[in-house]
Amino acid sequence: MADKILVVEDAPRVVQLVRAVLEAVGYQVISAGEGQQALERLALDQPDLVLLDILLQGEMDGYQVCRRI
């Protein structure tokens, strides 16, 4: 089973690019576009690594998400 990476990014084009590169080298990629969704995906999917945008839009920025993780 491939390592899972959670990409937390609110720019869809960036997510697409990162997903394409990581999947090409064998990683399983899951994504979230906002802080609360990232925390939910983290609990449900238990990724091996989180790539976190610190300048997220919405109620929680990346720093707040990081503190919660």
N, C-alpha and C positions, 0 to 999 in steps of 0.2 A: 504494500500500500504506500502511495506517495505521501511525502510530508505535506501537511496542509498549511497554507499561508492565508491569513486574513488581511486583506487590503482595505484600509479605512481611508477613503478619499471621496470628496464630494464633486470632483470633476470627472464625468463619465469617460472622456477621451483618455485621461491619464489611467483610469482603471483598465480600459481596453488595452492600452499599450503594456502596462505592467502585467496584466493577465496573459497576453500573448507571449511575452518573453518568458515568464515563469512556467507556463504550461509547456512551452517548447523544450524546456530542459527537465521536464518531468514532475513538476510540482502540481498539487491540486490547489486551486485558488478559489477562495470565497471572498465576497466583498460586502462592504457596508458603506452607505453614503452619509451617515450621520452618527453622532455619538451614541445615542440610545440603541440604535440598531446594531452598532458595533458590539456593545456590551451583551446584547441578546445573542448575537452570532457567536461570540466568544464562549458564552455559557453552553450553547447548544452544540456547536461544532468542535470545540476544544482544539483550536489550531496549534501548530507547533511554533509559529512565529506570527507576529502582528507588525505590519507596516502601517504606520499611523501618521496621517497628515495632521500637523499641529494647528493649522489654520482652518479648521472645519467651520462651516456655516451652521447656524441653528442654536439650540439651547446649550449644547456642550461643545467646547473646542477640544482640540487634541490633548491639551494639558489636563483638562478635567477628566477626559476618558482615561488617560494614562494613570492618573491618581486612583481612579476606580479599579483599574486592572490590578 
